[in-house]
């Protein structure tokens, strides 16, 4: 009986759910996971693979084609002319049958020797297009990394903001408890106590709201990572220091000049101009002659020949070849239109490059302005927080002595909370914008 009891207890222990701590995702963990699993990024990679197939196809088009064919036919001639001869494969046949069979066999090859270098320029154009597809994928990857970093920092800020809100809530509870004691001894009215209670309830809602914001930012980050399970999700990072927020800010010009050489969207636009030059060459080549050669072997058999099948194949064997030259004379303006459109496409690519350079500069300048503003705000917020903290501590002490009223205490606490949150926000935003500048400068995120 005891053995049965212990066996059952052991089974329950083994089957009981084990509490597993939530995985802590670092920024690098998030980025690496997204680069492998994000659907948008995977689609762009598929486009790159498709472009590589076009390259292989255009390269294969430089080689001769080779094809084999055969046909097997049965014919019925109900009234053949007596003594007539049936012609099959240019050979006079000796038998005359009502039902007869013909078979043909051939191998043909064609090769475009020269077509104004259109085929070779098409290979170059497809290679450029494949490189552009790879750069599109890199641009998407950079965009995803930026989004992940912004959400990651928002999550870190929300976690700290929750701690500040909880500390504020704890202070509100103590003030409410102190107010209840004042009411009992008759040194505070119930109306003032109701204000303290309302303040405590408001601070409880602030904590709930902050936790809701945290969950929403986590949801957005999980969406970027393509995570769909219900497993607990959380992020971790080194505690950001004040020095990190006050570090030197990279200059706009230095970051922009470095970004011009590494940003994939700029390289993509530059390759667009190169591809338009190739398109112009391909369009102009339509006015040039096309030279091709062909060669083939063929033979045939028929049932109306008294020779055996092998002899017929030998006797009817034919080997031939030829040269073809095609010279365009009048093409209803299609060549001129193609050339003009290719030149207009080049102008579009040139404008697109200028637009992307302008957008890049504006983005970098915006990050720089935000970094400068956030640093200044952080320094100011540090002073404001210190002042608000000292002021609230004095107000709290005077309130405990019933020297300050409820309104003054609540205003002091609100001022302290706003200062603390402003300091936190400025600190995280300064760090974020500085690291975004470094990302544009060297292409890595930390």
VENQUI-V149430 format. One record per backbone hydrogen bond with DSSP energy under -0.5 kcal/mol. CO is the residue of the C=O (numbers start at 1). NH is the residue of the N-H. E is the energy in kcal/mol with one decimal. If there is no record, write none. Layout:
# VENQUI-V149430
CO;NH;E / CO;NH;E
This chain:
# VENQUI-V149430
1;5;-2.0 / 2;6;-2.6 / 3;7;-2.2 / 4;8;-2.0 / 5;9;-2.3 / 6;10;-2.3 / 7;11;-2.1 / 8;12;-2.2 / 9;13;-2.0 / 10;14;-2.1 / 11;15;-2.0 / 12;16;-1.3 / 18;20;-0.5 / 19;21;-0.5 / 23;25;-0.7 / 23;234;-1.0 / 25;236;-2.4 / 26;30;-2.2 / 27;31;-2.4 / 28;32;-2.7 / 29;33;-2.3 / 30;34;-2.4 / 31;35;-2.4 / 32;36;-0.9 / 33;37;-1.8 / 34;38;-2.8 / 38;42;-2.1 / 39;43;-2.5 / 40;44;-1.7 / 41;45;-1.7 / 42;46;-1.9 / 43;47;-1.9 / 44;48;-1.5 / 45;49;-2.2 / 46;50;-2.3 / 47;51;-2.0 / 48;52;-2.0 / 49;53;-1.5 / 50;54;-1.4 / 51;55;-1.6 / 52;56;-2.1 / 53;57;-2.2 / 54;58;-2.4 / 55;59;-2.1 / 56;60;-2.2 / 57;61;-1.4 / 59;62;-1.3 / 60;63;-1.6 / 65;110;-1.1 / 67;108;-2.8 / 69;106;-2.6 / 71;104;-2.4 / 73;102;-2.7 / 75;100;-2.2 / 76;78;-0.5 / 77;80;-0.6 / 81;84;-2.1 / 86;88;-0.5 / 86;93;-2.1 / 88;91;-1.2 / 91;88;-1.7 / 98;77;-4.2 / 98;100;-0.5 / 100;75;-3.1 / 101;303;-2.5 / 102;73;-2.9 / 103;301;-2.9 / 104;71;-1.8 / 105;299;-2.4 / 106;69;-2.7 / 107;297;-2.3 / 108;67;-2.8 / 109;295;-2.3 / 110;65;-3.2 / 111;113;-0.9 / 111;293;-2.6 / 114;291;-3.2 / 115;118;-0.7 / 117;121;-2.5 / 118;122;-1.9 / 119;123;-1.4 / 120;124;-1.8 / 121;125;-2.5 / 122;126;-2.5 / 123;127;-2.0 / 124;128;-2.1 / 125;129;-2.4 / 126;130;-2.3 / 127;131;-2.1 / 128;132;-2.4 / 129;133;-2.1 / 130;134;-1.9 / 131;135;-2.1 / 132;136;-2.3 / 133;137;-1.8 / 134;138;-1.9 / 135;139;-2.6 / 136;140;-2.3 / 137;141;-2.2 / 138;142;-2.3 / 139;143;-2.3 / 140;144;-2.4 / 141;145;-2.3 / 142;146;-2.3 / 143;147;-2.3 / 144;148;-2.7 / 145;149;-2.4 / 146;150;-2.4 / 147;151;-2.4 / 148;152;-2.8 / 149;153;-2.5 / 150;154;-2.0 / 151;155;-2.4 / 152;156;-2.2 / 153;157;-2.7 / 154;158;-2.6 / 155;159;-2.3 / 156;160;-1.9 / 157;161;-2.9 / 158;162;-2.4 / 159;163;-1.5 / 160;164;-2.1 / 161;165;-2.6 / 162;166;-2.8 / 163;167;-2.2 / 164;168;-2.3 / 165;169;-2.5 / 166;170;-2.5 / 167;171;-1.9 / 168;172;-2.3 / 169;173;-2.4 / 170;174;-2.0 / 171;175;-2.5 / 172;176;-2.4 / 173;177;-2.6 / 174;178;-2.6 / 175;179;-2.4 / 176;180;-2.3 / 177;181;-1.7 / 178;182;-2.0 / 179;183;-2.4 / 180;184;-1.9 / 181;185;-1.6 / 182;186;-0.6 / 182;187;-2.4 / 182;188;-0.8 / 183;186;-0.8 / 189;193;-1.7 / 190;194;-2.3 / 191;195;-1.5 / 192;196;-1.7 / 193;197;-2.4 / 194;198;-2.5 / 195;199;-2.2 / 196;200;-2.2 / 197;201;-2.4 / 198;202;-2.4 / 199;203;-2.2 / 200;204;-2.0 / 201;205;-2.1 / 202;206;-2.0 / 203;207;-1.8 / 204;208;-2.1 / 205;209;-3.0 / 206;210;-2.3 / 207;211;-2.5 / 208;212;-2.2 / 209;213;-2.4 / 210;214;-2.0 / 211;215;-2.3 / 212;216;-2.1 / 213;217;-2.4 / 214;218;-2.2 / 215;219;-2.2 / 216;220;-2.3 / 217;221;-2.1 / 218;222;-2.7 / 219;223;-2.0 / 220;224;-1.8 / 221;225;-1.8 / 222;226;-0.5 / 222;227;-2.7 / 223;226;-0.9 / 226;228;-0.5 / 232;23;-0.6 / 234;25;-2.7 / 241;245;-1.1 / 242;246;-1.3 / 244;247;-0.5 / 248;250;-0.5 / 251;255;-2.2 / 252;256;-2.7 / 253;257;-2.6 / 254;258;-1.9 / 255;259;-2.5 / 256;260;-2.1 / 257;261;-0.6 / 258;261;-0.9 / 258;262;-0.6 / 259;262;-0.9 / 259;263;-2.8 / 263;266;-0.7 / 263;267;-1.7 / 264;268;-2.5 / 265;269;-1.6 / 266;270;-2.1 / 267;271;-2.3 / 268;272;-1.5 / 269;273;-1.2 / 270;274;-1.5 / 271;275;-2.8 / 272;276;-1.7 / 273;277;-1.6 / 274;278;-1.6 / 275;279;-2.1 / 276;280;-1.9 / 277;281;-1.8 / 278;282;-2.4 / 279;283;-2.2 / 280;284;-2.4 / 281;285;-1.7 / 283;286;-1.2 / 284;287;-1.7 / 285;288;-1.6 / 290;326;-2.8 / 291;113;-1.5 / 291;114;-1.8 / 292;324;-3.3 / 293;111;-2.5 / 294;322;-2.8 / 295;109;-2.8 / 296;320;-2.9 / 297;107;-2.7 / 298;318;-3.1 / 299;105;-2.8 / 301;103;-2.9 / 302;305;-0.9 / 304;94;-0.5 / 304;95;-2.2 / 308;312;-2.3 / 309;313;-2.2 / 310;314;-1.8 / 311;315;-3.2 / 312;316;-2.6 / 314;317;-1.0 / 318;298;-2.4 / 320;296;-2.8 / 322;294;-2.4 / 324;292;-2.7 / 325;327;-0.5 / 326;290;-2.4 / 326;328;-0.6 / 331;334;-1.7 / 333;337;-2.3 / 334;338;-2.2 / 335;339;-2.3 / 336;340;-2.4 / 337;341;-2.5 / 338;342;-2.0 / 339;343;-2.1 / 340;344;-2.2 / 341;345;-2.3 / 342;346;-1.6 / 343;347;-1.8 / 344;348;-2.0 / 345;349;-2.3 / 346;350;-2.3 / 347;351;-2.3 / 348;352;-2.5 / 349;353;-2.2 / 350;354;-2.0 / 351;355;-2.5 / 352;356;-2.4 / 353;357;-2.3 / 354;358;-2.3 / 355;359;-2.6 / 356;360;-2.5 / 357;361;-2.4 / 358;362;-2.6 / 359;363;-2.5 / 360;364;-2.4 / 361;365;-2.9 / 362;366;-2.4 / 363;367;-2.2 / 364;368;-2.3 / 365;369;-2.8 / 366;370;-2.7 / 367;371;-2.3 / 368;372;-2.6 / 369;373;-2.8 / 370;374;-2.9 / 371;375;-2.4 / 372;376;-2.2 / 373;377;-2.7 / 374;378;-2.6 / 375;379;-2.4 / 376;380;-2.2 / 377;381;-3.0 / 378;382;-2.2 / 379;383;-1.4 / 380;384;-2.4 / 381;385;-3.1 / 382;386;-2.1 / 383;387;-2.5 / 384;388;-3.1 / 385;389;-2.7 / 386;390;-2.2 / 387;391;-2.5 / 388;392;-2.6 / 389;393;-2.5 / 390;394;-2.0 / 391;395;-2.5 / 392;396;-3.2 / 393;397;-2.1 / 394;398;-2.4 / 395;399;-2.4 / 396;400;-2.4 / 397;401;-1.1 / 398;403;-4.0 / 398;404;-0.7 / 399;402;-1.9 / 405;409;-1.8 / 406;410;-2.7 / 407;411;-2.6 / 408;412;-2.0 / 409;413;-2.2 / 410;414;-2.6 / 411;415;-2.2 / 412;416;-1.9 / 413;417;-2.5 / 414;418;-2.5 / 415;419;-2.0 / 416;420;-2.5 / 417;421;-2.6 / 418;422;-2.4 / 419;423;-2.2 / 420;424;-2.3 / 421;425;-2.8 / 422;426;-2.5 / 423;427;-2.1 / 424;428;-2.5 / 425;429;-2.6 / 426;430;-2.2 / 427;431;-2.0 / 428;432;-2.7 / 429;433;-2.7 / 430;434;-2.0 / 431;435;-2.2 / 432;436;-2.0 / 433;437;-1.9 / 434;438;-1.9 / 435;439;-2.0 / 436;440;-2.1 / 437;441;-1.4 / 438;442;-2.7 / 439;443;-2.2
